[in-house]
Amino acid sequence: MKASGKWKRMRAKSKKVYPEVEYIEYDVAEMGEPCFIEPHVDNKSSVSMVAMLSAQGAYVGGRSCFRRSDGRRGHREMELLKGDVVLFRGEKLVHWITPVTAGKRVILQVELSRV
């Protein structure tokens, strides 16, 4: 498989990346209020990966959102199912999750960062 131009440029910037692995729970019962993440980028993360660990129906809300990268207005919003994995340019792509209003949303997040 050939790498696209953007991935090639990323590889050329740094040959070394450092992984940061996080197990993240958005638990409404524990927090006592809806849990969410505001729009942000992952500083210095060449590649970010989010893997859904929660079963469908384990929580309400918590949709993954990604701002369009082509300059047009709007964003892509998706519901990840257990086992789904999303890879994206964390340092470039603005992303967030909508409020988790009930239940517990659990993900495994990996960021490959350049230092």
NUTI-828528 format. One record per residue (C-alpha): residue number from 0; residue in one letter; x, y, z. Coordinates in steps of 0.05 Angstrom, whole numbers, plus 5000, padded with zeros to 4 digits. Layout:
N
<palum seq="NUM" type="a" x="X" y="Y" z="Z"/>
...
//
This chain:
115
<palum seq="0" type="m" x="5000" y="5000" z="5000"/>
<palum seq="1" type="k" x="5028" y="5068" z="4981"/>
<palum seq="2" type="a" x="5030" y="5124" z="5032"/>
<palum seq="3" type="s" x="4994" y="5188" z="5013"/>
<palum seq="4" type="g" x="5032" y="5253" z="5010"/>
<palum seq="5" type="k" x="5009" y="5276" z="5078"/>
<palum seq="6" type="w" x="5032" y="5213" z="5113"/>
<palum seq="7" type="k" x="5099" y="5216" z="5076"/>
<palum seq="8" type="r" x="5110" y="5288" z="5100"/>
<palum seq="9" type="m" x="5094" y="5267" z="5171"/>
<palum seq="10" type="r" x="5145" y="5210" z="5168"/>
<palum seq="11" type="a" x="5198" y="5257" z="5141"/>
<palum seq="12" type="k" x="5192" y="5304" z="5201"/>
<palum seq="13" type="s" x="5214" y="5254" z="5252"/>
<palum seq="14" type="k" x="5234" y="5181" z="5251"/>
<palum seq="15" type="k" x="5220" y="5173" z="5326"/>
<palum seq="16" type="v" x="5153" y="5175" z="5360"/>
<palum seq="17" type="y" x="5137" y="5162" z="5432"/>
<palum seq="18" type="p" x="5072" y="5125" z="5450"/>
<palum seq="19" type="e" x="5025" y="5149" z="5504"/>
<palum seq="20" type="v" x="4971" y="5097" z="5521"/>
<palum seq="21" type="e" x="4910" y="5117" z="5561"/>
<palum seq="22" type="y" x="4850" y="5077" z="5586"/>
<palum seq="23" type="i" x="4794" y="5128" z="5592"/>
<palum seq="24" type="e" x="4726" y="5121" z="5626"/>
<palum seq="25" type="y" x="4671" y="5172" z="5618"/>
<palum seq="26" type="d" x="4626" y="5149" z="5676"/>
<palum seq="27" type="v" x="4565" y="5192" z="5688"/>
<palum seq="28" type="a" x="4547" y="5156" z="5754"/>
<palum seq="29" type="e" x="4617" y="5168" z="5782"/>
<palum seq="30" type="m" x="4622" y="5240" z="5757"/>
<palum seq="31" type="g" x="4550" y="5259" z="5776"/>
<palum seq="32" type="e" x="4541" y="5298" z="5711"/>
<palum seq="33" type="p" x="4548" y="5289" z="5636"/>
<palum seq="34" type="c" x="4620" y="5276" z="5613"/>
<palum seq="35" type="f" x="4648" y="5307" z="5549"/>
<palum seq="36" type="i" x="4711" y="5331" z="5515"/>
<palum seq="37" type="e" x="4711" y="5400" z="5482"/>
<palum seq="38" type="p" x="4741" y="5411" z="5413"/>
<palum seq="39" type="h" x="4817" y="5405" z="5415"/>
<palum seq="40" type="v" x="4878" y="5378" z="5380"/>
<palum seq="41" type="d" x="4928" y="5328" z="5411"/>
<palum seq="42" type="n" x="4992" y="5369" z="5418"/>
<palum seq="43" type="k" x="5051" y="5336" z="5382"/>
<palum seq="44" type="s" x="5012" y="5273" z="5367"/>
<palum seq="45" type="s" x="5031" y="5251" z="5297"/>
<palum seq="46" type="v" x="4978" y="5197" z="5300"/>
<palum seq="47" type="s" x="4922" y="5188" z="5350"/>
<palum seq="48" type="m" x="4882" y="5124" z="5356"/>
<palum seq="49" type="v" x="4816" y="5113" z="5393"/>
<palum seq="50" type="a" x="4789" y="5043" z="5403"/>
<palum seq="51" type="m" x="4719" y="5033" z="5431"/>
<palum seq="52" type="l" x="4716" y="4984" z="5489"/>
<palum seq="53" type="s" x="4644" y="4994" z="5510"/>
<palum seq="54" type="a" x="4587" y="4951" z="5484"/>
<palum seq="55" type="q" x="4531" y="4984" z="5445"/>
<palum seq="56" type="g" x="4479" y="5009" z="5494"/>
<palum seq="57" type="a" x="4527" y="5016" z="5553"/>
<palum seq="58" type="y" x="4522" y="5092" z="5549"/>
<palum seq="59" type="v" x="4481" y="5147" z="5517"/>
<palum seq="60" type="g" x="4513" y="5203" z="5476"/>
<palum seq="61" type="g" x="4589" y="5205" z="5470"/>
<palum seq="62" type="r" x="4592" y="5210" z="5395"/>
<palum seq="63" type="s" x="4660" y="5222" z="5364"/>
<palum seq="64" type="c" x="4664" y="5287" z="5324"/>
<palum seq="65" type="f" x="4717" y="5310" z="5275"/>
<palum seq="66" type="r" x="4721" y="5378" z="5242"/>
<palum seq="67" type="r" x="4725" y="5376" z="5167"/>
<palum seq="68" type="s" x="4797" y="5383" z="5143"/>
<palum seq="69" type="d" x="4780" y="5407" z="5073"/>
<palum seq="70" type="g" x="4765" y="5479" z="5095"/>
<palum seq="71" type="r" x="4689" y="5471" z="5088"/>
<palum seq="72" type="r" x="4643" y="5484" z="5147"/>
<palum seq="73" type="g" x="4615" y="5429" z="5190"/>
<palum seq="74" type="h" x="4641" y="5365" z="5220"/>
<palum seq="75" type="r" x="4635" y="5289" z="5216"/>
<palum seq="76" type="e" x="4600" y="5256" z="5275"/>
<palum seq="77" type="m" x="4601" y="5181" z="5287"/>
<palum seq="78" type="e" x="4579" y="5129" z="5337"/>
<palum seq="79" type="l" x="4636" y="5080" z="5350"/>
<palum seq="80" type="l" x="4615" y="5008" z="5364"/>
<palum seq="81" type="k" x="4654" y="4960" z="5408"/>
<palum seq="82" type="g" x="4718" y="4941" z="5371"/>
<palum seq="83" type="d" x="4717" y="5001" z="5324"/>
<palum seq="84" type="v" x="4783" y="5038" z="5317"/>
<palum seq="85" type="v" x="4795" y="5108" z="5289"/>
<palum seq="86" type="l" x="4864" y="5134" z="5269"/>
<palum seq="87" type="f" x="4875" y="5207" z="5254"/>
<palum seq="88" type="r" x="4927" y="5263" z="5254"/>
<palum seq="89" type="g" x="4917" y="5285" z="5326"/>
<palum seq="90" type="e" x="4960" y="5347" z="5322"/>
<palum seq="91" type="k" x="4922" y="5372" z="5260"/>
<palum seq="92" type="l" x="4850" y="5349" z="5265"/>
<palum seq="93" type="v" x="4803" y="5384" z="5314"/>
<palum seq="94" type="h" x="4761" y="5331" z="5349"/>
<palum seq="95" type="w" x="4715" y="5323" z="5409"/>
<palum seq="96" type="i" x="4660" y="5279" z="5439"/>
<palum seq="97" type="t" x="4588" y="5298" z="5452"/>
<palum seq="98" type="p" x="4564" y="5293" z="5524"/>
<palum seq="99" type="v" x="4556" y="5223" z="5553"/>
<palum seq="100" type="t" x="4490" y="5232" z="5589"/>
<palum seq="101" type="a" x="4481" y="5162" z="5618"/>
<palum seq="102" type="g" x="4523" y="5100" z="5629"/>
<palum seq="103" type="k" x="4598" y="5090" z="5620"/>
<palum seq="104" type="r" x="4637" y="5101" z="5555"/>
<palum seq="105" type="v" x="4706" y="5067" z="5556"/>
<palum seq="106" type="i" x="4761" y="5076" z="5505"/>
<palum seq="107" type="l" x="4833" y="5059" z="5494"/>
<palum seq="108" type="q" x="4870" y="5119" z="5467"/>
<palum seq="109" type="v" x="4941" y="5117" z="5438"/>
<palum seq="110" type="e" x="4979" y="5179" z="5416"/>
<palum seq="111" type="l" x="5045" y="5172" z="5378"/>
<palum seq="112" type="s" x="5080" y="5237" z="5395"/>
<palum seq="113" type="r" x="5141" y="5271" z="5369"/>
<palum seq="114" type="v" x="5183" y="5306" z="5421"/>
//
